[in-house]
């Protein structure tokens, strides 16, 4: 009896610990105030100026300041502890109300950043105004600094002035900037060819919808969708024949001028938030181009994925924030689904709505159900028989990536279609 009770209590303690961890992660994402961290990959933030780093990619590179993972971060090259300057570009002009920094996972106490300066501007070329002079405690995560007066702009400059005494390295794990966007940018057409470290990327965009290929290992960009300047999609590689490919979720952040992107990919089911690899690309042409196994405009990618896998993850279906109202940019993806239903009259479809974990289980469950119903309503209005369609909402219960970061949460907000 005593052993059973101990086991029971241990189980409760473990469950409570998991719930507490999830609560802390959500609070960190929202800054504890319901505001959003605008300084993250998932929010579309990019680095436009960075000092030398210990590593050019991944952990200890400047990019790691934006991944919201407190165990990865930036470090200076060995022996260089002079002040270091970073300039970050937010996705939109925004109002910032507070800042936060992670340093608990620096390699030694003395290497962690101590005194900082943060400035803001509407131009990366200059005109920066100081908004904070944080002094960090050693080895402590999510050290938050509320601004006396909210500050507006699009570019944040961080200067790391010193550390806690180490003569070799400066280190910071993450930086957060909480607030709200003051404007949104119109959706740009980023179609074209980009040279990358995985071969040439060929992308065709229609509305928010993107499909394409890349030349490394027969790579495909499947059923992608733009949300602002962030492109979410499913990548797959391997033999072109069905059942012989592997893949997972991916994300690219495009520069304002559409001339370059930085991206990250995960293997399906990795689920820990840490990306599996990095993509970077520069535009070489506005011509879309093609691969031997993919040509623009020659096939219905939604139907193709349903045929080969029985399921399609559709990032081109977008909704207003915290709403079931379909955005106009969703029409190209929805129309491909309508075409698939007409071409394959024996197919029935299950429409699944999925959310991230922000907002609570009950709210997300209802929201996911309403979003699935909105997609069904569009299909019915387009002539698809209602008895061929079922809907189900899963809330945040079926994530494809970690909900601990904005990147992961954006991957988890999606609609999936299952062929019946």
C-alpha positions in Angstrom: 0.0 0.0 0.0 2.8 2.4 1.0 4.7 1.7 -2.3 1.5 2.2 -4.3 0.9 5.6 -2.6 4.5 6.7 -3.2 4.2 5.8 -6.8 0.9 7.6 -7.1 2.3 10.7 -5.5 5.4 10.6 -7.7 3.2 10.4 -10.7 1.3 13.5 -9.5 4.6 15.3 -8.9 5.8 14.5 -12.4 2.6 15.7 -14.0 2.7 18.9 -12.0 6.3 19.5 -13.1 5.4 19.1 -16.7 2.4 21.5 -16.4 4.6 24.0 -14.6 7.3 23.8 -17.4 4.6 24.3 -20.0 3.2 27.3 -18.1 6.6 28.9 -17.8 7.3 28.4 -21.5 4.0 30.0 -22.4 4.5 32.9 -20.0 8.0 33.4 -21.5 6.5 33.5 -25.0 4.0 36.1 -23.9 6.2 38.0 -21.5 3.7 37.3 -18.7 1.4 40.0 -19.9 -0.3 38.6 -23.0 2.1 40.5 -25.2 4.2 38.8 -27.8 7.9 38.4 -28.1 8.6 40.2 -31.3 12.4 39.4 -31.3 12.3 35.8 -32.4 12.5 33.8 -35.6 8.9 32.8 -35.4 7.9 36.5 -35.2 9.9 37.2 -38.4 12.8 39.0 -36.7 16.2 38.8 -38.4 19.8 40.0 -37.6 21.0 42.7 -40.0 24.3 43.4 -38.2 26.3 41.1 -36.0 29.8 41.0 -34.5 32.2 38.1 -34.9 31.0 35.0 -33.2 32.6 31.8 -31.8 30.5 29.9 -34.4 29.1 30.9 -37.8 25.9 28.9 -37.5 23.9 27.2 -34.8 24.9 27.4 -31.1 27.3 30.2 -30.2 26.3 32.2 -33.4 24.4 35.5 -33.4 21.3 33.7 -34.8 20.9 31.7 -31.6 19.9 34.9 -29.7 16.5 34.7 -31.5 15.7 31.0 -31.1 14.0 31.3 -27.6 16.0 28.3 -26.4 17.8 29.2 -23.3 20.5 26.5 -23.7 21.7 27.9 -27.0 23.2 31.3 -27.4 25.9 33.7 -28.7 29.6 33.7 -27.7 32.4 36.0 -28.9 35.6 34.6 -30.5 38.2 33.5 -28.0 40.1 36.4 -26.5 37.8 39.1 -27.8 35.8 40.7 -25.0 35.6 44.2 -26.3 32.0 45.6 -26.6 29.9 43.9 -29.2 27.0 45.4 -31.3 24.0 43.6 -32.8 21.3 45.2 -34.9 17.9 43.3 -35.2 15.2 44.0 -37.7 11.6 43.3 -36.5 9.1 42.1 -39.0 7.1 45.4 -38.6 7.4 48.7 -36.9 6.4 47.9 -33.3 5.9 49.3 -29.8 8.3 47.7 -27.2 7.3 47.7 -23.6 9.8 45.3 -22.0 13.0 43.4 -22.6 14.4 40.1 -21.2 17.6 38.1 -21.4 18.8 34.5 -20.6 22.2 33.8 -19.1 21.6 30.7 -16.9 23.3 28.4 -19.4 26.5 30.3 -20.1 29.5 28.0 -19.8 30.9 29.8 -16.8 29.6 32.5 -14.5 32.3 34.9 -15.5 31.6 34.7 -19.2 28.0 35.8 -18.9 27.1 39.3 -20.1 26.8 41.9 -17.4 26.1 45.5 -18.6 24.1 46.1 -21.8 22.8 49.0 -23.8 19.6 48.8 -25.9 18.6 51.3 -28.6 15.7 51.6 -31.1 15.3 53.3 -34.5 13.1 53.4 -37.5 16.2 53.0 -39.8 19.0 50.5 -39.6 21.3 53.3 -41.0 21.1 55.4 -37.8 19.0 57.6 -35.6 19.1 55.2 -32.7 17.7 56.3 -29.3 18.7 54.6 -26.1 15.8 52.9 -24.3 17.4 50.8 -21.6 20.7 50.1 -19.8 20.1 46.7 -18.3 22.6 45.2 -15.8 22.2 41.4 -15.7 22.6 39.2 -12.7 24.9 36.2 -13.2 23.6 32.9 -14.5 19.9 33.7 -14.5 17.2 33.2 -17.2 14.5 35.5 -18.3 15.8 38.7 -16.5 13.1 41.1 -17.4 13.3 44.9 -17.7 10.1 47.0 -18.1 10.6 50.2 -20.0 9.6 53.4 -18.2 8.0 54.6 -21.5 7.1 52.3 -24.4 9.5 52.7 -27.3 8.5 52.5 -31.0 10.6 51.6 -34.0 11.6 48.7 -36.2 15.4 48.2 -35.5 16.8 47.3 -32.1 20.5 47.7 -31.3 22.0 45.6 -28.5 25.5 46.5 -27.2 27.1 43.9 -24.9 29.5 46.1 -22.9 31.2 43.6 -20.6 31.0 40.3 -18.7 31.5 39.1 -15.1 35.3 38.9 -15.4 36.3 36.2 -17.9 39.2 37.3 -20.1 38.3 35.0 -23.0 34.6 35.1 -23.9 31.4 37.2 -23.8 28.2 35.1 -23.8 24.4 35.8 -24.0 21.9 33.0 -24.5 18.7 34.8 -25.6 17.2 38.3 -25.9 13.4 39.0 -25.9 11.5 42.2 -26.8 7.8 42.2 -25.8 5.2 44.5 -27.3 2.9 44.8 -30.2 3.2 45.5 -33.9 2.0 48.9 -35.0 1.7 48.0 -38.7 1.7 45.0 -41.0 3.4 44.8 -44.3 1.6 43.8 -47.5 2.2 40.3 -48.7 5.0 40.3 -51.3 5.5 37.9 -54.2 8.7 36.0 -53.5 8.6 33.7 -56.5 11.9 33.0 -58.1 15.2 31.1 -57.9 17.6 31.3 -54.9 21.1 29.9 -54.6 21.5 28.2 -51.3 23.7 25.8 -49.4 21.3 23.0 -50.4 21.4 23.8 -54.1 19.0 26.0 -56.0 15.6 26.7 -54.5 12.8 27.2 -57.1 9.6 28.7 -55.6 6.3 29.5 -57.0 4.0 31.7 -54.9 0.2 32.3 -55.5 -1.4 34.4 -52.8 0.0 33.0 -49.6 0.6 29.5 -51.1 4.1 28.3 -52.1 5.3 25.2 -53.7 8.6 24.3 -55.3 11.8 22.3 -55.1 15.5 22.4 -54.3 18.2 20.5 -56.0 19.7 18.7 -53.0 18.6 15.1 -52.8 15.4 15.6 -54.8 14.1 18.2 -52.3 10.5 19.4 -52.5 8.8 22.4 -50.9 5.2 21.2 -50.3 2.0 23.1 -49.5 3.8 26.1 -48.0 2.2 29.3 -46.9 3.4 32.9 -46.1 2.4 34.6 -42.9 3.9 38.0 -43.3 7.5 37.5 -44.4 7.7 34.0 -42.8 7.2 31.0 -45.1 6.2 27.7 -43.4 6.1 24.5 -45.4 6.8 20.8 -45.3 10.1 19.6 -46.8 10.7 16.2 -48.2 13.8 14.5 -49.7 14.9 11.1 -51.1 13.6 8.9 -53.9 10.8 10.5 -55.8 8.6 7.3 -55.5 6.0 7.4 -52.7 7.0 5.8 -49.4 10.7 6.4 -50.1 11.0 10.0 -48.9 11.6 11.6 -45.5 10.9 15.2 -44.3 9.4 17.5 -41.7 8.4 21.1 -41.0 10.5 24.1 -42.1 10.5 27.8 -42.1 12.2 30.6 -44.1 12.4 34.3 -43.1 12.6 36.6 -46.1 14.3 40.0 -46.2 12.1 43.0 -47.0 13.4 43.3 -50.5 12.9 39.5 -51.2 16.5 39.1 -52.2 17.5 36.7 -49.5 16.2 34.3 -46.8 17.4 32.5 -43.6 15.7 29.3 -42.7 15.5 26.3 -40.4 14.3 22.8 -40.8 13.3 20.0 -38.4 13.1 16.2 -39.0 9.5 14.9 -38.5 8.8 14.1 -34.9 11.9 15.7 -33.4 9.7 17.8 -31.2 12.3 19.3 -28.9 12.4 22.7 -30.5 16.0 22.5 -31.6 16.3 22.7 -35.3 18.0 20.0 -37.4 19.7 22.3 -39.8 20.0 25.8 -41.3 19.2 27.2 -44.7 20.3 30.4 -46.3 19.7 31.7 -49.8 20.2 34.6 -52.1 18.0 35.4 -55.1 19.6 34.8 -58.5 16.5 35.3 -60.7 12.8 36.2 -60.7 12.3 33.3 -63.0 10.9 30.4 -61.0 12.9 27.6 -62.8 12.3 23.9 -62.2 13.8 20.6 -61.1 13.6 17.3 -63.0 10.9 16.1 -60.5 9.0 19.4 -60.2 7.8 22.1 -62.6 5.7 25.2 -61.7 2.0 25.1 -62.5 2.0 21.5 -63.8 0.3 19.7 -61.0 -2.0 20.1 -58.0 0.4 19.7 -55.1 -2.4 19.2 -52.6 -3.9 16.3 -54.6 -0.4 14.9 -55.2 0.4 14.8 -51.5 -2.9 13.2 -50.7 -2.3 10.5 -53.3 1.1 9.7 -52.0 0.7 10.1 -48.3 -3.0 10.2 -47.6 -2.6 13.4 -45.7 -1.6 17.0 -46.6 -0.4 19.7 -44.1 -1.6 23.0 -45.6 0.3 26.1 -44.3 -1.3 28.2 -47.1 -4.6 28.3 -45.2 -4.4 31.3 -43.0 -6.8 32.8 -40.4 -7.0 36.2 -38.7 -5.3 36.1 -35.3 -7.3 34.1 -32.7 -10.2 33.8 -35.2 -11.8 31.4 -37.6 -12.1 34.0 -40.4 -10.2 32.8 -43.5 -7.7 35.3 -44.9 -8.1 36.1 -48.6 -4.5 34.8 -49.2 -5.8 31.3 -48.4 -7.9 31.0 -51.6 -5.2 29.4 -53.9 -4.7 26.6 -51.4 -8.4 26.1 -50.8 -9.1 26.1 -54.5 -6.5 23.3 -55.0 -8.4 21.3 -52.4 -11.6 22.0 -54.3 -10.0 20.8 -57.5 -8.8 17.6 -55.9 -12.3 16.9 -54.7 -13.7 17.4 -58.2 -11.0 15.3 -59.9 -11.3 12.5 -57.4 -15.1 12.1 -56.8 -14.7 8.9 -54.7 -12.5 10.6 -52.1 -13.9 11.8 -48.8 -11.9 14.3 -46.7 -11.4 14.8 -43.0 -10.5 18.4 -42.1 -8.4 18.8 -39.0 -7.8 22.1 -37.2 -4.6 22.5 -35.0 -3.4 25.3 -32.8 -0.4 26.2 -30.6 -0.7 26.0 -26.8 -1.2 29.8 -26.2 -4.6 30.6 -24.8 -5.5 27.5 -22.8 -6.8 24.0 -23.8 -10.5 24.8 -23.8 -10.1 28.0 -25.9 -7.8 26.2 -28.4 -10.1 23.2 -28.7 -13.0 25.5 -29.7 -10.8 27.6 -32.0 -9.5 24.5 -33.9 -13.0 23.2 -34.3 -14.3 26.5 -35.7 -11.3 26.8 -38.1 -11.9 23.3 -39.5 -15.6 24.2 -39.9 -14.6 27.4 -41.8 -12.6 25.3 -44.3 -15.6 22.9 -44.7 -17.9 25.8 -45.4 -15.6 27.1 -48.1 -15.5 23.7 -49.8 -19.3 23.3 -49.6 -19.9 26.8 -51.0 -17.5 25.7 -53.9 -19.7 22.7 -54.7 -18.2 19.9 -52.7 -20.9 17.7 -51.2 -21.2 18.1 -47.4 -21.5 14.3 -46.9 -17.9 14.0 -48.2 -16.5 16.2 -45.5 -16.0 15.7 -41.8 -14.3 18.1 -39.4 -12.4 17.7 -36.2 -10.5 20.1 -33.9 -7.4 18.9 -32.0 -6.5 22.1 -30.2 -2.8 21.9 -29.3 -2.8 18.2 -28.6 -1.0 17.2 -31.9 2.0 19.4 -32.2 4.5 18.9 -35.0 7.2 21.0 -33.2 7.9 22.3 -29.7 5.4 24.9 -28.3 8.3 26.4 -26.3 9.3 28.8 -29.1 7.5 31.1 -31.5 9.0 29.0 -34.4 7.5 25.8 -33.1 4.1 27.4 -32.3 3.8 28.8 -35.8 4.4 25.3 -37.2 1.7 23.9 -34.9 -0.9 26.4 -36.2 -2.1 24.6 -39.3 -4.9 22.8 -41.1 -4.4 19.2 -42.2 -6.5 17.2 -44.7 -6.8 13.4 -44.6 -8.0 11.4 -47.5 -10.8 8.9 -46.5 
